[in-house]
Amino acid sequence: MNRFEAEALDCRRGGRQVFKGLSFALSSGDALILTGPNGSGKSSLLRILAGLLPAAGGGLRWNDRPLAEDPDAHRGRLCYLGHLDAVKPALSVAENLAFWAGAGSGGANAGANAGSREAIGRALETVALTHLIDLPARFLSAGQKRRVNLARLALGPTDLWLLDEPATALDVETTGRLVETIDSHRLAGGMVVLSTHADLGLGTARNLDLGDYQAGTAAGAAGTAAA
């Protein structure tokens, strides 16, 4: 059983206080849905959780150990999908996924075969794109690029998924596939933190409204008082 904790996180961007005093704890199988108005810090929080952006205050722990003690281990246990699709137009669909498999998108446990054509084919099957495996990415629609990005989740096992608006540009069928993939990940003991403006129907997932941690709110004021 794993545990991931955020303690009194503060975020500042461009000299502006984005959120303050934000805390949560997740255990294996949990999902946390980030909501809030535009500019409330959902994407910034995901980048902090991924180790891509330093927090202005507070800290993160994995199984009671500060992430700062071993950031490489944390990068190996997560898969982060940002709001923008990391799809290189000059590469084919297969080449894009092979690149991410080689870069560790599947995590430290993905294995040497994560970038094989067979593994890539299986990953694309989860998003119904196997027929486009050799298509140059520049010919993909916005929805297809999003699906290629989501196929990275199936390249190998990871403990923690950090997903920024994963359902953007997806049709109803593909959104259903995404929800099934998230459910399977949680049943296997994985954790998910995702931002969304839509109800994806994730059942027992908890909600964290970042609007509650803005300057002037009760939670934000409490964080300021504790600072």
C-alpha positions as CSV (number, residue, x, y, z in Angstrom):
1,M,0.0,0.0,0.0
2,N,1.5,3.3,-1.1
3,R,0.7,6.8,0.3
4,F,1.2,10.1,-1.4
5,E,0.8,13.3,0.7
6,A,0.9,17.0,0.0
7,E,1.4,19.3,3.1
8,A,0.5,23.0,3.0
9,L,1.6,23.5,-0.6
10,D,2.0,27.1,-1.7
11,C,2.3,28.2,-5.4
12,R,3.4,31.5,-6.8
13,R,3.7,32.3,-10.5
14,G,4.9,35.7,-11.8
15,G,4.8,37.2,-8.3
16,R,1.2,36.2,-7.9
17,Q,-0.1,33.9,-5.1
18,V,-1.9,31.2,-7.0
19,F,-2.9,29.0,-4.1
20,K,-1.8,28.6,-0.5
21,G,-2.1,26.0,2.3
22,L,-3.2,23.1,0.0
23,S,-3.0,19.6,1.5
24,F,-4.3,16.1,0.6
25,A,-3.4,12.5,1.1
26,L,-3.9,9.6,-1.3
27,S,-3.5,5.9,-0.9
28,S,-3.3,3.1,-3.4
29,G,-6.5,3.0,-5.5
30,D,-7.5,6.6,-4.8
31,A,-8.4,9.2,-7.4
32,L,-8.4,13.0,-6.8
33,I,-10.2,15.3,-9.2
34,L,-9.0,18.9,-9.3
35,T,-11.6,21.5,-10.1
36,G,-11.8,25.3,-9.9
37,P,-12.0,28.3,-12.1
38,N,-9.4,29.1,-14.8
39,G,-6.3,30.5,-13.2
40,S,-6.9,28.7,-9.8
41,G,-3.7,26.6,-10.3
42,K,-4.8,23.2,-11.4
43,S,-2.1,22.8,-14.0
44,S,0.5,24.3,-11.7
45,L,-0.4,21.9,-9.0
46,L,0.0,18.9,-11.3
47,R,3.4,20.2,-12.4
48,I,4.4,20.6,-8.7
49,L,3.2,17.0,-8.0
50,A,5.3,15.8,-11.0
51,G,8.4,17.6,-9.8
52,L,8.4,19.9,-12.8
53,L,7.7,23.1,-10.8
54,P,9.0,23.9,-7.3
55,A,6.5,24.8,-4.7
56,A,6.8,28.1,-2.9
57,G,6.1,26.4,0.4
58,G,5.0,23.1,1.9
59,G,6.2,19.7,0.9
60,L,5.4,16.3,-0.7
61,R,5.9,12.9,0.7
62,W,5.8,9.3,-0.7
63,N,5.4,6.6,2.0
64,D,6.4,9.2,4.6
65,R,9.6,10.0,2.8
66,P,10.1,13.6,1.4
67,L,10.2,13.5,-2.4
68,A,13.2,15.9,-2.3
69,E,15.3,13.1,-0.9
70,D,15.0,11.1,-4.2
71,P,13.4,13.0,-7.0
72,D,14.6,10.5,-9.6
73,A,12.6,7.7,-7.9
74,H,9.5,9.9,-8.0
75,R,9.9,10.5,-11.7
76,G,10.2,6.8,-12.2
77,R,6.9,6.0,-10.5
78,L,4.7,8.5,-12.3
79,C,3.3,9.3,-15.7
80,Y,2.5,13.0,-16.3
81,L,0.3,14.1,-19.3
82,G,0.1,17.8,-19.6
83,H,-2.6,20.0,-21.0
84,L,-0.8,20.2,-24.4
85,D,-0.2,17.1,-26.4
86,A,3.4,16.1,-26.6
87,V,3.2,14.7,-30.1
88,K,6.0,15.5,-32.5
89,P,4.5,16.1,-36.0
90,A,7.6,14.9,-37.9
91,L,7.4,11.4,-36.3
92,S,4.9,8.7,-36.9
93,V,2.4,7.6,-34.3
94,A,4.6,4.6,-33.5
95,E,7.8,6.7,-33.4
96,N,6.2,9.1,-30.9
97,L,5.2,6.3,-28.5
98,A,8.6,4.7,-28.9
99,F,10.3,8.0,-28.0
100,W,8.2,8.3,-24.8
101,A,8.8,4.6,-23.9
102,G,12.5,5.3,-24.2
103,A,12.2,8.5,-22.2
104,G,10.6,6.6,-19.4
105,S,6.9,7.5,-19.9
106,G,6.0,4.0,-18.7
107,G,8.0,4.4,-15.6
108,A,11.0,2.5,-14.2
109,N,9.0,-0.8,-14.3
110,A,8.1,-0.5,-18.0
111,G,10.8,-2.8,-19.1
112,A,13.0,-2.9,-22.2
113,N,10.1,-4.0,-24.4
114,A,7.9,-0.9,-23.7
115,G,8.9,0.6,-27.0
116,S,8.5,-2.5,-29.1
117,R,6.1,-2.5,-31.9
118,E,4.0,-5.1,-30.1
119,A,3.8,-3.0,-27.0
120,I,3.0,0.1,-28.9
121,G,0.2,-1.8,-30.8
122,R,-1.3,-2.9,-27.5
123,A,-1.2,0.7,-26.2
124,L,-2.8,2.1,-29.3
125,E,-5.5,-0.6,-29.0
126,T,-6.7,1.0,-25.7
127,V,-7.5,4.2,-27.6
128,A,-8.7,2.5,-30.9
129,L,-5.8,3.9,-33.0
130,T,-4.0,0.7,-34.1
131,H,-4.9,1.5,-37.8
132,L,-2.9,4.7,-37.6
133,I,0.3,3.3,-36.1
134,D,2.5,4.3,-39.1
135,L,0.8,7.6,-39.9
136,P,2.9,10.8,-39.6
137,A,1.5,12.7,-36.6
138,R,1.1,15.9,-38.6
139,F,-1.9,14.3,-40.2
140,L,-3.7,13.6,-36.9
141,S,-6.8,15.5,-35.8
142,A,-6.8,17.2,-32.4
143,G,-8.8,14.3,-30.9
144,Q,-6.4,11.7,-32.4
145,K,-3.4,13.5,-31.0
146,R,-5.0,13.5,-27.6
147,R,-5.6,9.8,-28.0
148,V,-2.0,9.1,-28.9
149,N,-1.0,11.0,-25.8
150,L,-3.3,8.9,-23.7
151,A,-1.9,5.7,-25.2
152,R,1.3,6.5,-23.2
153,L,-0.6,5.4,-20.1
154,A,-0.6,1.8,-21.4
155,L,3.1,1.6,-22.2
156,G,4.0,0.3,-18.8
157,P,3.0,0.2,-15.1
158,T,3.3,3.3,-13.0
159,D,2.0,4.0,-9.5
160,L,0.8,7.6,-10.1
161,W,-0.9,9.2,-13.0
162,L,-1.1,13.0,-13.2
163,L,-3.5,14.0,-16.0
164,D,-4.3,17.6,-17.0
165,E,-7.7,17.8,-18.7
166,P,-7.3,14.3,-20.2
167,A,-10.8,14.3,-21.8
168,T,-10.2,17.5,-23.9
169,A,-11.1,16.9,-27.6
170,L,-12.2,13.3,-27.0
171,D,-15.5,11.9,-28.3
172,V,-18.0,10.1,-26.0
173,E,-16.6,6.6,-26.9
174,T,-13.0,7.5,-26.3
175,T,-13.9,9.3,-23.0
176,G,-15.5,6.0,-21.9
177,R,-12.3,4.1,-22.8
178,L,-10.4,6.6,-20.7
179,V,-12.6,6.1,-17.7
180,E,-12.3,2.3,-18.1
181,T,-8.5,2.7,-18.2
182,I,-8.4,4.9,-15.1
183,D,-10.7,2.4,-13.3
184,S,-8.4,-0.5,-14.2
185,H,-5.4,1.5,-13.0
186,R,-7.0,2.1,-9.6
187,L,-8.1,-1.5,-9.2
188,A,-4.5,-2.5,-9.7
189,G,-3.5,-0.2,-6.9
190,G,-2.5,2.9,-8.9
191,M,-3.4,6.5,-7.9
192,V,-4.7,9.2,-10.2
193,V,-4.8,13.0,-9.8
194,L,-6.5,14.8,-12.7
195,S,-8.0,18.1,-13.6
196,T,-11.3,18.4,-15.4
197,H,-14.2,20.7,-16.1
198,A,-16.5,17.8,-16.9
199,D,-18.0,15.0,-14.7
200,L,-16.2,11.8,-15.9
201,G,-18.1,9.5,-13.6
202,L,-15.2,8.2,-11.6
203,G,-17.3,6.9,-8.8
204,T,-15.4,7.1,-5.5
205,A,-13.0,9.7,-6.7
206,R,-12.6,12.7,-4.3
207,N,-12.8,16.3,-5.3
208,L,-10.4,19.1,-4.5
209,D,-11.6,22.6,-5.5
210,L,-8.6,24.9,-5.8
211,G,-11.0,27.8,-5.6
212,D,-11.0,27.1,-1.8
213,Y,-7.3,27.8,-1.6
214,Q,-7.2,31.2,-3.2
215,A,-6.2,34.4,-1.4
216,G,-9.1,35.6,0.9
217,T,-10.7,32.1,1.2
218,A,-10.9,30.3,4.6
219,A,-8.4,27.7,3.5
220,G,-6.1,30.3,1.9
221,A,-6.3,32.5,4.9
222,A,-5.5,29.6,7.2
223,G,-2.4,28.8,5.1
224,T,-1.3,32.5,5.3
225,A,-1.8,32.5,9.1
226,A,0.3,29.3,9.4
227,A,3.1,30.6,7.2
